[in-house]
């Protein structure tokens, strides 16, 4: 069920005025002394099951010593998200306003390497959850509009104050607020797709990125609308692809392929499982006058296998698959999927071919990903020479205390 309302069933008077203390199990406090923001239910001796979602709690170690302050969601296995590590700092609307101000200012620090922050027609990430000390919230700006995703049910207690301040400091004319169905299930809340304020858009938003004119459907698109973390990687990768026949697997709206086509690739073929995504990609290619790019619908594993059986070859293959590991229990399965995908990709490359391969699975570490590529080379008896080992755009900063925020890997390699 999707709600067009941002109302919550929790009445303000149901919250305790002071933070409610909750204890951890013996020896489980060490990650939080290092400021990791996620407290899972299995780490707690007091689960707070009877507390309302959004209640501020004080996390104590087993001996009763204060550790941190956060917000509880008794419906979620990620029971408490921590936001404050100073006992004198309250969690209230003023804290969120301050954190939002800091997040927007942080993007301006990186202006030389993130020129989008100074370009009103571009797109950028303004708030990146844990990395901006607002665990459970993501905000993307597309020109003068915002796509906002809440992934923490507890934050919805302050949604009005948060959204009002966001629109105020950004001057956005419209803002779409989402809680997707998968998140809603995990958080024990309703899915949400709702415009904040009086302005509701019926047309996609137009913005500019990497010299291309692009559009995003804030209501019906993925998450906050698009994938901005790869935009610099797309520009860098295109520099290796001029004059080449390029295969862009899991292309979605053509992010890598469109930039490559615009920068002089001989031809680009984009493949994705989503017919809707392929239709958007084709329209964007036409809108930008790119006649050297085409698109096909297909499963990445099946399509690569069938292409190898047909004896097809490409000068370059781009792999940007969806997340394969959503939890630590899925890491081994994800590594196997990455190994299979990359093995199939290099089967289509001649000696000297270029492989651009990515992983957005935060649970899969960079060393895990590189070891997987080493194993692919060993199994296929091919040498992979890494030309670039990249991460996300600078408006996707990494919280040192939360390694999961260092999620994106983009390796550009020559295959011999």
C-alpha positions as CSV (number, residue, x, y, z in Angstrom):
1,X,0.0,0.0,0.0
2,X,1.3,3.4,-0.9
3,X,0.3,6.5,1.0
4,X,0.0,10.0,-0.6
5,X,-0.1,11.4,2.9
6,X,2.8,12.0,5.3
7,X,0.6,11.7,8.4
8,X,1.8,9.3,11.1
9,X,-0.3,7.3,13.5
10,X,1.9,8.2,16.4
11,X,0.6,11.1,18.4
12,X,3.1,13.7,19.7
13,X,1.9,13.2,23.3
14,X,2.9,9.5,23.2
15,X,6.6,10.4,23.2
16,X,8.5,10.6,26.5
17,X,9.9,14.1,27.0
18,X,13.3,12.8,28.1
19,X,15.3,10.1,26.3
20,X,14.4,6.6,27.4
21,X,17.5,4.6,28.5
22,X,18.1,1.2,26.9
23,X,20.9,-1.2,27.8
24,X,23.2,-3.2,25.5
25,X,24.2,-6.8,26.0
26,X,27.7,-7.3,27.6
27,X,30.5,-6.4,25.3
28,X,28.3,-5.1,22.5
29,X,29.1,-1.4,23.0
30,X,32.4,-1.2,21.2
31,X,31.2,-0.4,17.7
32,X,29.2,2.5,19.1
33,X,32.2,4.0,21.0
34,X,33.6,4.2,17.5
35,X,30.4,6.0,16.4
36,X,28.9,3.4,14.2
37,X,25.3,4.5,13.9
38,X,23.4,1.1,13.6
39,X,22.2,-0.8,16.6
40,X,20.6,-4.1,15.8
41,X,18.0,-5.6,18.1
42,X,20.2,-8.7,18.8
43,X,22.8,-6.4,20.4
44,X,20.4,-5.0,23.0
45,X,19.3,-6.5,26.3
46,X,16.4,-4.1,26.4
47,X,14.7,-4.0,23.0
48,X,12.3,-1.1,23.6
49,X,9.4,-3.1,22.0
50,X,6.7,-1.0,23.7
51,X,8.2,2.4,22.8
52,X,6.6,4.4,20.0
53,X,8.6,4.6,16.7
54,X,10.5,7.9,16.8
55,X,11.1,7.9,20.5
56,X,14.5,9.4,21.5
57,X,16.6,6.9,23.5
58,X,19.9,6.9,25.3
59,X,22.0,3.8,24.6
60,X,23.8,2.5,27.7
61,X,26.4,-0.2,28.0
62,X,25.6,-3.3,30.2
63,X,27.0,-1.5,33.2
64,X,24.8,1.5,32.7
65,X,27.4,3.9,31.2
66,X,26.1,6.4,28.6
67,X,27.2,5.6,25.1
68,X,25.1,7.5,22.6
69,X,21.7,8.9,21.8
70,X,19.4,7.8,19.0
71,X,15.9,7.2,17.7
72,X,14.2,3.8,18.0
73,X,12.0,1.9,15.6
74,X,10.6,-1.1,17.5
75,X,9.3,-2.6,14.2
76,X,12.8,-2.9,12.7
77,X,15.7,-5.3,13.2
78,X,17.8,-2.2,12.9
79,X,16.3,-1.1,16.2
80,X,18.1,2.2,17.0
81,X,19.9,4.6,14.7
82,X,22.4,6.7,16.6
83,X,22.8,10.5,15.9
84,X,24.4,12.0,18.9
85,X,27.6,11.1,20.8
86,X,27.5,14.0,23.2
87,X,25.2,13.6,26.1
88,X,24.4,17.4,26.2
89,X,23.1,17.5,22.6
90,X,19.3,16.9,22.2
91,X,17.7,15.2,19.3
92,X,15.0,17.6,18.0
93,X,14.0,19.5,15.0
94,X,16.9,22.0,15.5
95,X,19.4,19.2,15.3
96,X,18.0,18.1,11.9
97,X,18.0,21.7,10.6
98,X,21.7,22.0,11.7
99,X,22.6,18.7,10.1
100,X,20.9,19.7,6.8
101,X,22.7,23.0,6.8
102,X,26.0,21.2,7.3
103,X,25.3,18.7,4.5
104,X,24.6,21.4,2.0
105,X,27.7,23.4,3.0
106,X,29.8,20.2,2.8
107,X,29.0,20.0,-1.0
108,X,30.4,23.5,-1.5
109,X,33.7,22.4,0.1
110,X,34.2,20.1,-2.9
111,X,33.2,22.6,-5.6
112,X,36.5,22.3,-7.6
113,X,35.9,18.6,-8.0
114,X,32.2,18.9,-7.8
115,X,31.2,21.8,-10.1
116,X,27.6,20.6,-10.0
117,X,27.2,22.3,-6.6
118,X,27.6,25.7,-8.4
119,X,25.4,24.8,-11.4
120,X,21.7,25.3,-10.8
121,X,20.7,23.2,-13.9
122,X,22.8,20.2,-12.8
123,X,22.1,17.3,-10.3
124,X,23.8,16.4,-7.1
125,X,23.4,14.5,-3.9
126,X,22.7,16.9,-1.0
127,X,22.3,14.4,1.9
128,X,23.8,11.0,2.0
129,X,22.4,9.3,5.1
130,X,25.1,8.1,7.5
131,X,27.8,10.2,5.8
132,X,26.0,13.4,6.6
133,X,25.1,12.2,10.1
134,X,21.4,11.8,9.2
135,X,21.1,8.0,9.1
136,X,18.1,7.0,7.1
137,X,17.6,9.9,4.7
138,X,18.8,10.6,1.2
139,X,18.3,13.8,-0.8
140,X,19.1,14.4,-4.4
141,X,18.7,17.7,-6.3
142,X,17.7,17.7,-9.9
143,X,17.9,21.4,-11.1
144,X,15.4,23.1,-8.9
145,X,13.6,20.0,-7.6
146,X,14.3,17.5,-4.9
147,X,14.0,13.7,-4.6
148,X,13.9,12.7,-0.9
149,X,14.0,9.1,0.3
150,X,13.4,8.1,4.0
151,X,14.8,4.7,4.9
152,X,14.4,5.2,8.7
153,X,10.8,5.1,10.0
154,X,11.8,7.0,13.1
155,X,12.8,10.1,11.2
156,X,9.2,10.5,9.9
157,X,8.4,12.0,13.3
158,X,10.2,15.2,12.2
159,X,9.3,14.9,8.5
160,X,7.5,18.3,8.3
161,X,10.3,20.2,9.9
162,X,12.9,18.5,7.8
163,X,11.1,19.0,4.5
164,X,10.2,22.6,5.3
165,X,13.8,23.4,6.1
166,X,15.1,21.5,3.0
167,X,12.9,23.5,0.7
168,X,13.9,26.7,2.5
169,X,17.6,26.3,2.2
170,X,17.6,24.9,-1.4
171,X,14.9,27.1,-2.9
172,X,13.4,24.0,-4.5
173,X,10.1,24.5,-6.3
174,X,9.0,20.9,-5.8
175,X,10.0,17.9,-3.6
176,X,9.0,14.3,-3.9
177,X,9.1,12.2,-0.6
178,X,9.4,8.5,-0.9
179,X,9.5,5.4,1.3
180,X,9.8,2.5,-1.1
181,X,7.9,-0.8,-0.6
182,X,11.0,-2.8,0.5
183,X,12.0,-0.2,3.1
184,X,8.4,0.1,4.3
185,X,8.3,-3.7,4.9
186,X,11.6,-3.6,6.9
187,X,10.6,-0.6,8.9
188,X,7.1,-1.6,9.6
189,X,5.5,1.5,8.0
190,X,3.5,2.3,4.9
191,X,5.2,3.0,1.6
192,X,5.0,6.7,0.6
193,X,5.0,8.6,-2.6
194,X,3.9,12.2,-1.9
195,X,4.8,15.7,-2.9
196,X,5.7,18.0,0.0
197,X,3.9,21.3,-0.3
198,X,1.6,22.7,-2.8
199,X,3.6,22.0,-6.0
200,X,3.0,18.7,-7.7
201,X,4.8,17.9,-11.0
202,X,3.2,15.9,-13.8
203,X,6.2,16.0,-16.1
204,X,9.8,14.7,-15.7
205,X,12.4,17.2,-14.5
206,X,15.1,18.2,-17.0
207,X,18.7,18.6,-15.8
208,X,22.2,18.6,-17.4
209,X,25.0,16.2,-16.6
210,X,28.2,15.4,-18.4
211,X,27.2,17.7,-21.3
212,X,23.9,15.8,-21.8
213,X,20.4,16.9,-21.4
214,X,18.7,14.3,-19.2
215,X,15.3,13.9,-17.5
216,X,14.2,12.2,-14.3
217,X,10.7,11.1,-13.1
218,X,10.8,11.9,-9.4
219,X,7.6,10.0,-8.7
220,X,8.0,6.9,-10.7
221,X,11.8,6.6,-11.1
222,X,14.2,4.6,-9.0
223,X,14.5,5.7,-5.4
224,X,15.3,9.4,-5.5
225,X,15.1,9.4,-9.3
226,X,18.5,8.5,-10.8
227,X,22.0,7.3,-10.0
228,X,24.2,10.3,-9.4
229,X,27.1,8.5,-7.8
230,X,28.5,7.3,-11.1
231,X,28.5,10.5,-13.1
232,X,32.2,11.3,-12.8
233,X,33.1,7.6,-13.4
234,X,31.0,7.8,-16.6
235,X,32.9,10.8,-17.8
236,X,36.3,9.2,-16.9
237,X,35.4,5.8,-18.5
238,X,34.3,7.5,-21.7
239,X,37.8,8.8,-22.2
240,X,38.9,5.2,-22.7
241,X,36.2,4.3,-25.1
242,X,36.6,6.7,-28.1
243,X,36.5,4.8,-31.4
244,X,35.5,1.5,-29.7
245,X,32.5,-0.9,-30.0
246,X,31.0,-0.7,-26.5
247,X,28.6,-3.1,-24.7
248,X,26.9,-1.4,-21.7
249,X,25.3,-4.1,-19.5
250,X,22.7,-3.2,-16.9
251,X,22.6,0.2,-18.6
252,X,19.3,1.4,-16.9
253,X,18.8,4.9,-18.5
254,X,22.1,4.7,-20.4
255,X,24.3,6.6,-18.0
256,X,27.7,5.1,-19.1
257,X,26.7,4.3,-22.6
258,X,25.2,7.8,-23.5
259,X,28.3,9.6,-22.3
260,X,30.6,7.1,-24.2
261,X,28.5,7.7,-27.3
262,X,28.7,11.4,-26.9
263,X,32.5,11.2,-26.4
264,X,33.2,9.4,-29.7
265,X,32.6,5.7,-29.2
266,X,32.2,4.0,-32.5
267,X,29.0,2.3,-31.3
268,X,27.3,1.5,-28.0
269,X,24.8,-1.2,-27.3
270,X,23.0,-0.9,-23.9
271,X,21.2,-3.9,-22.4
272,X,18.9,-3.9,-19.4
273,X,16.2,-6.2,-17.9
274,X,13.7,-3.3,-17.6
275,X,11.8,-2.5,-20.8
276,X,10.7,0.8,-19.2
277,X,14.3,1.8,-18.6
278,X,15.3,0.9,-22.1
279,X,12.5,3.1,-23.5
280,X,13.7,6.1,-21.4
281,X,17.3,5.5,-22.5
282,X,16.3,5.4,-26.2
283,X,14.4,8.7,-25.8
284,X,17.4,10.3,-24.1
285,X,19.7,9.2,-26.9
286,X,17.3,10.7,-29.4
287,X,16.9,14.0,-27.4
288,X,20.7,14.3,-27.4
289,X,21.1,13.5,-31.1
290,X,23.1,10.3,-30.5
291,X,22.8,7.9,-33.5
292,X,25.6,5.6,-32.5
293,X,23.8,4.0,-29.6
294,X,21.1,1.3,-29.5
295,X,19.4,-0.6,-26.7
296,X,18.1,-4.2,-26.1
297,X,16.1,-5.8,-23.4
298,X,17.6,-8.9,-21.7
299,X,19.0,-10.5,-18.5
300,X,22.6,-9.7,-18.0
301,X,23.7,-13.3,-17.3
302,X,21.7,-14.9,-20.1
303,X,22.6,-12.2,-22.7
304,X,26.3,-12.4,-22.1
305,X,26.3,-16.2,-22.2
306,X,24.3,-16.2,-25.5
307,X,26.5,-13.5,-27.0
308,X,29.6,-15.7,-26.2
309,X,27.9,-18.6,-27.9
310,X,27.3,-16.5,-31.0
311,X,31.0,-15.5,-31.0
312,X,30.3,-11.8,-30.6
313,X,33.2,-9.5,-29.6
314,X,33.3,-5.9,-28.3
315,X,36.2,-3.6,-27.7
316,X,34.9,-2.6,-24.3
317,X,32.3,-4.0,-21.8
318,X,30.7,-1.9,-19.0
319,X,29.2,-3.8,-16.1
320,X,27.1,-1.7,-13.6
321,X,24.7,-4.3,-12.1
322,X,22.2,-3.7,-9.2
323,X,23.2,-4.5,-5.7
324,X,23.8,-8.2,-5.2
325,X,24.3,-8.2,-1.4
326,X,21.8,-6.5,0.8
327,X,23.1,-8.1,4.0
328,X,26.3,-9.8,5.3
329,X,24.6,-13.2,4.8
330,X,24.5,-12.5,1.0
331,X,28.2,-11.6,0.5
332,X,29.3,-15.1,-0.7
333,X,26.4,-15.3,-3.1
334,X,27.2,-11.8,-4.4
335,X,30.8,-12.6,-5.0
336,X,29.8,-15.6,-7.0
337,X,27.4,-13.5,-9.1
338,X,30.1,-10.9,-9.7
339,X,32.6,-13.6,-10.7
340,X,30.1,-15.1,-13.2
341,X,29.2,-11.7,-14.6
342,X,32.8,-10.5,-15.1
343,X,34.0,-13.9,-16.4
344,X,31.3,-13.8,-19.1
345,X,32.2,-10.1,-19.9
346,X,35.9,-10.8,-20.6
347,X,34.9,-13.7,-22.8
348,X,33.6,-11.0,-25.2
349,X,36.8,-8.9,-25.1
350,X,39.9,-9.4,-27.4
351,X,43.4,-8.8,-26.0
352,X,43.6,-5.1,-25.2
353,X,39.9,-4.8,-24.5
354,X,38.6,-2.4,-21.8
355,X,36.5,-3.7,-18.9
356,X,34.6,-1.1,-16.7
357,X,33.2,-3.1,-13.9
358,X,31.3,-1.8,-10.9
359,X,29.8,-2.9,-7.6
360,X,27.3,-0.9,-5.5
361,X,27.1,-3.6,-2.8
362,X,28.3,-2.0,0.4
363,X,28.7,-5.3,2.1
364,X,31.2,-6.4,-0.6
365,X,34.5,-4.6,0.3
366,X,36.9,-3.2,-2.2
367,X,39.4,-5.9,-1.4
368,X,36.7,-8.6,-1.9
369,X,35.9,-7.1,-5.3
370,X,39.5,-6.9,-6.4
371,X,40.1,-10.5,-5.2
372,X,37.1,-11.5,-7.3
373,X,38.6,-9.9,-10.4
374,X,42.0,-11.6,-9.7
375,X,40.1,-14.9,-9.5
376,X,38.3,-14.2,-12.8
377,X,41.7,-13.5,-14.5
378,X,43.1,-16.8,-13.1
379,X,40.1,-18.9,-14.2
380,X,40.0,-17.3,-17.7
381,X,43.8,-17.3,-18.1
382,X,43.7,-13.5,-18.8
383,X,45.7,-10.7,-17.4
384,X,43.7,-7.7,-16.0
385,X,45.7,-4.5,-15.7
386,X,43.9,-2.0,-13.5
387,X,44.0,1.5,-15.0
388,X,41.7,3.2,-12.5
389,X,40.2,2.2,-9.1
390,X,37.5,4.6,-8.4
391,X,34.6,5.4,-6.0
392,X,31.6,7.6,-6.1
393,X,31.3,11.3,-6.9
394,X,32.5,13.7,-4.1
395,X,28.9,14.5,-3.1
396,X,28.7,10.9,-1.8
397,X,31.2,11.2,1.0
398,X,32.2,8.3,3.2
399,X,31.7,8.2,7.0
400,X,34.8,6.6,8.4
401,X,32.8,5.3,11.3
402,X,30.4,3.5,8.9
403,X,32.4,1.4,6.4
404,X,29.1,0.5,4.7
405,X,29.0,4.0,3.3
406,X,32.1,3.2,1.2
407,X,29.9,1.1,-1.1
408,X,30.7,2.0,-4.7
409,X,33.6,0.4,-6.6
410,X,34.4,1.2,-10.2
411,X,37.4,-0.5,-11.8
412,X,38.6,0.4,-15.3
413,X,40.9,-2.4,-16.5
414,X,42.7,-3.5,-19.7
415,X,42.2,-7.2,-20.4
416,X,45.1,-8.9,-22.1
